Amino acid sequence: MCLLDSGASYHMEGHLKKLSKVQDMQPILIDIPNGENSIETKSGLVHLNSKIVLYDVLFVPGLNCNLISIAQLINELFCTVTSTHKLCVIQDHSMRTSIGVGE
C-alpha cells in the first residue's frame, strides 16, 4: 500500500526487498508516523509503475506501507498532484497527462 503524505520530507519504504539499487548513506534522523524517531542508513529506488520511479527512498524497517512525500514527488517528477475527497491524480506537469491515480 502507498500513502501520499503532505507532511513527509522523504519517501519511505518498510521492506528492503521492494527497493532496488540499495545503497548505504549518511545516517539521517527521521520522525516516523508512530511518533518515534529512527536513524536510517539505507536508501534506494521504488518503481510504482512504468511512469513513476521514486528516488532516494529511505528504508525504514517495520514501516507497514510505502510513504510518498508529495514535496519530493513534485520536485523529482515535475508533476502536479490533485486530490478530491475520493481520488488523487498525479499528472505530468508539461503534458498534463495522468501518470498515476489512486484512492
PEBEL-V413917 format. One record per run of one state. SS is the DSSP state (@ for helix, = for strand, . for the rest). FROM is the first residue (numbers start at 0). LEN is the number of residues. If there is no record, write none. Layout:
ss;from;len
SS;FROM;LEN
SS;FROM;LEN
This chain:
ss;from;len
.;0;1
=;1;4
.;5;6
=;11;2
.;13;2
@;15;3
.;18;1
=;19;12
.;31;5
=;36;11
.;47;5
=;52;7
.;59;6
=;65;4
@;69;8
.;77;1
=;78;5
.;83;4
=;87;5
.;92;5
=;97;5
.;102;1
